[in-house]
Each structure stands twice: as structure tokens, then as C-alpha cells.
Amino acid sequence: MFYFPVSTVAVLVTIGLLASLAIVARLVLLYRRGNQGGIRRMLAIFIPLWALGLAVAVLPASPQPDPSIPSGTFNWVPFLAHRERDLGIELVANLGLFVPLGLMLAFYWRTHAVAKTTLVALAASCSIEVTQLLMMNNRAADITDIITNTSGAFLAACLGWILCRVFPPVPEQAPLEAAASGLSWP
């Protein structure tokens, strides 16, 4: 299995976030045009790619066990490992891991997008942590990861919801109506 050190994961998350900005720009354009089919097609491609990248980043074995949490156990104390060592990069990476999902799903659901996205992120994050626990691959299952992953998706879904309100769909005019509107008398 592959192993990526924390710094590499941070770089990968940064690349993912930059790619997400480009995807969100395209989603905003499709949303403004009212092109739900285009949004669905984009998400059908990019959500599985995000999931694959996430699996590569979080599921491989660690070469050495996490010293703060014994392998094969679940840490129920939030931010326990972060008290024993400086894991600021890891916290930011965990927040960033679910930002692309939160942004993308905010454009998919028309109602209750933030709540639905947060629940999907919570379920996915719990699944990852349980998988890490059951695999016993020197990875620590930790409630902090669930909190930070879900928070990242929640914040991104809020941002996506705001973008949908700031850039509402523009009604399409017929070509003759658009031309006539430019020639109308005051």
C-alpha cells in the first residue's frame, strides 16, 4: 500500500482545493444558465474522482503507529492527539478533504443543501474511520477526524449555498426578445 506523509497529504489537498475552485466556477456558470443536466454530468465525473482521491489519501497503512492512539482503538476524546503533538497541518488537511464534496453537492440539491451535504459528509467520514479501525493498519481512528471532515463539508456547503444566492439563475430570453429589448423606446 501507498503511504503519504502529512506534508504530501497537505499538498494533495491543496491541489484538490484549487481544482475545486475551477469546478465551482463552471458549476456557477451552469447554475446561472439553469443547466441542471450539465451540473449532474459534472458531478457524476468529479464526485467519484474526489472519492478515489480521498481513499488514496486516507486509507493506506501508516509506516509507524500513531503514538497518541493505539492501533485498533477508536479515540472518542476530540483533539486528544493534537494536545500531544502539533498537527495543525493535519487539521487543515482534514478540513480541506471534504471541501470539494461540500461545494459540489451545494449545487446539486435545490432544497436543504447544507443539511443534506453535512449528513453525507458525516456518514462518509464515519465510514472512513470505521474502515481504518477495522483494517488495523497503524492508522488511528479518531473522532477529531470526523469532526474536522464534517466541518469542512459544512463550511463548503454554506459557501456553495451563498454562491447559489449571489449568482441566481438568469432567465433565458428568446433571441428576438433580446434584440427587441435593445431597440425599445424609453
C-alpha positions as CSV (number, residue, x, y, z in Angstrom):
1,M,0.0,0.0,0.0
2,F,1.0,3.6,-0.5
3,Y,1.7,5.9,2.3
4,F,1.7,9.7,2.1
5,P,3.3,11.7,4.9
6,V,1.3,14.6,6.3
7,S,3.1,17.2,4.2
8,T,2.3,15.3,1.0
9,V,-1.4,15.0,2.0
10,A,-1.4,18.7,2.6
11,V,-0.1,19.3,-0.9
12,L,-2.6,16.9,-2.4
13,V,-5.5,18.6,-0.5
14,T,-4.3,22.0,-1.7
15,I,-4.2,20.8,-5.3
16,G,-7.7,19.3,-4.8
17,L,-8.9,22.6,-3.4
18,L,-7.5,24.6,-6.4
19,A,-9.2,22.1,-8.8
20,S,-12.4,22.6,-6.8
21,L,-12.3,26.3,-7.5
22,A,-12.2,25.7,-11.2
23,I,-15.0,23.2,-10.9
24,V,-17.1,25.6,-8.8
25,A,-16.6,28.3,-11.3
26,R,-18.0,26.0,-14.0
27,L,-20.9,24.9,-11.7
28,V,-21.8,28.6,-11.1
29,L,-22.0,29.1,-14.8
30,L,-24.1,26.1,-15.3
31,Y,-26.3,27.1,-12.4
32,R,-26.8,30.6,-13.8
33,R,-27.9,29.1,-17.1
34,G,-30.3,26.7,-15.3
35,N,-28.5,23.7,-16.7
36,Q,-29.2,21.1,-14.1
37,G,-28.3,18.3,-16.6
38,G,-24.8,19.8,-17.0
39,I,-24.4,20.1,-13.3
40,R,-25.4,16.4,-12.8
41,R,-23.0,15.3,-15.6
42,M,-20.1,17.2,-14.0
43,L,-20.9,15.8,-10.6
44,A,-21.1,12.2,-12.0
45,I,-17.5,12.6,-13.0
46,F,-16.0,14.7,-10.2
47,I,-17.6,13.1,-7.1
48,P,-16.2,9.7,-7.9
49,L,-12.8,11.2,-8.7
50,W,-12.9,13.0,-5.3
51,A,-13.8,9.8,-3.6
52,L,-10.9,8.0,-5.3
53,G,-8.5,10.7,-4.2
54,L,-9.9,10.6,-0.7
55,A,-9.4,6.8,-0.5
56,V,-5.8,7.1,-1.7
57,A,-5.2,9.8,0.9
58,V,-6.7,8.3,4.0
59,L,-6.9,4.5,3.7
60,P,-3.3,3.3,3.2
61,A,-1.3,2.0,6.1
62,S,0.9,4.2,8.1
63,P,4.6,3.1,8.4
64,Q,4.5,3.7,12.1
65,P,1.6,3.7,14.5
66,D,0.1,7.0,15.8
67,P,1.8,7.3,19.2
68,S,-1.1,9.1,20.8
69,I,-3.8,6.4,20.0
70,P,-3.1,2.7,20.0
71,S,-3.8,0.9,16.7
72,G,-7.1,-1.0,16.7
73,T,-8.9,1.5,19.0
74,F,-11.1,4.5,18.5
75,N,-10.3,7.8,20.2
76,W,-13.5,9.3,21.5
77,V,-11.8,12.4,23.0
78,P,-11.8,15.2,20.5
79,F,-8.4,16.8,19.7
80,L,-6.6,14.4,22.1
81,A,-3.8,13.7,19.7
82,H,-3.4,17.3,18.9
83,R,-2.6,18.1,22.5
84,E,0.3,15.7,22.5
85,R,1.8,16.9,19.2
86,D,1.5,19.7,16.7
87,L,-0.9,18.6,14.0
88,G,-2.0,21.9,12.6
89,I,-1.3,20.8,9.0
90,E,-3.3,17.6,9.6
91,L,-6.3,19.6,11.0
92,V,-6.3,21.9,7.9
93,A,-5.9,18.8,5.6
94,N,-8.9,17.1,7.3
95,L,-11.0,20.3,6.9
96,G,-9.9,20.5,3.3
97,L,-10.6,16.9,2.4
98,F,-14.3,17.3,2.4
99,V,-14.5,20.9,1.0
100,P,-14.8,19.7,-2.7
101,L,-17.7,17.4,-1.8
102,G,-19.5,20.2,0.1
103,L,-19.0,22.7,-2.8
104,M,-20.2,20.2,-5.4
105,L,-23.3,19.0,-3.5
106,A,-24.4,22.5,-2.7
107,F,-25.1,23.0,-6.4
108,Y,-26.8,19.6,-6.8
109,W,-29.5,19.8,-4.2
110,R,-32.1,22.6,-4.5
111,T,-33.5,22.4,-1.0
112,H,-31.8,21.8,2.3
113,A,-28.4,21.5,0.5
114,V,-26.3,22.4,3.6
115,A,-28.1,19.9,5.9
116,K,-28.0,17.0,3.3
117,T,-24.4,17.7,2.4
118,T,-23.4,17.7,6.1
119,L,-25.2,14.4,6.7
120,V,-23.5,12.8,3.7
121,A,-20.1,14.1,4.9
122,L,-20.7,12.8,8.4
123,A,-21.7,9.3,7.1
124,A,-18.6,9.2,4.7
125,S,-16.3,10.4,7.5
126,C,-17.6,7.8,9.9
127,S,-17.2,5.1,7.3
128,I,-13.6,6.1,6.7
129,E,-12.8,6.0,10.5
130,V,-14.6,2.6,11.0
131,T,-12.7,1.2,8.0
132,Q,-9.4,2.5,9.4
133,L,-10.3,0.9,12.8
134,L,-11.2,-2.5,11.3
135,M,-8.2,-2.6,8.9
136,M,-5.8,-2.1,11.9
137,N,-3.2,-0.7,9.5
138,N,-1.3,1.6,12.0
139,R,-3.9,4.3,11.3
140,A,-5.7,5.8,14.3
141,A,-9.5,6.0,14.2
142,D,-10.3,9.4,15.7
143,I,-13.4,11.4,16.5
144,T,-11.4,14.6,15.6
145,D,-11.2,13.4,12.0
146,I,-14.9,13.0,11.9
147,I,-15.5,16.5,13.4
148,T,-13.0,18.2,11.1
149,N,-14.1,16.4,7.9
150,T,-17.7,17.1,8.5
151,S,-17.0,20.7,9.4
152,G,-15.1,21.2,6.2
153,A,-18.0,19.9,4.1
154,F,-20.5,22.0,6.2
155,L,-18.5,25.2,5.6
156,A,-18.1,24.5,1.9
157,A,-21.8,23.7,1.6
158,C,-22.6,27.1,3.2
159,L,-20.2,28.8,0.7
160,G,-21.9,26.9,-2.1
161,W,-25.4,27.9,-0.9
162,I,-24.2,31.6,-0.7
163,L,-22.8,31.4,-4.2
164,C,-26.2,30.0,-5.4
165,R,-27.9,33.0,-3.9
166,V,-25.4,35.6,-5.1
167,F,-25.4,34.2,-8.7
168,P,-29.1,33.2,-9.2
169,P,-30.2,31.5,-12.4
170,V,-30.7,34.1,-15.2
171,P,-33.9,33.5,-17.2
172,E,-33.2,32.9,-20.8
173,Q,-34.7,35.3,-23.4
174,A,-35.7,34.3,-26.9
175,P,-33.3,35.8,-29.5
176,L,-36.0,38.1,-30.9
177,E,-37.0,39.4,-27.5
178,A,-33.3,40.1,-26.6
179,A,-32.8,42.0,-29.8
180,A,-36.1,43.9,-29.4
181,S,-35.2,44.8,-25.8
182,G,-32.2,46.7,-27.1
183,L,-34.3,48.6,-29.6
184,S,-37.1,49.6,-27.3
185,W,-38.1,53.3,-26.7
186,P,-37.5,54.7,-23.2
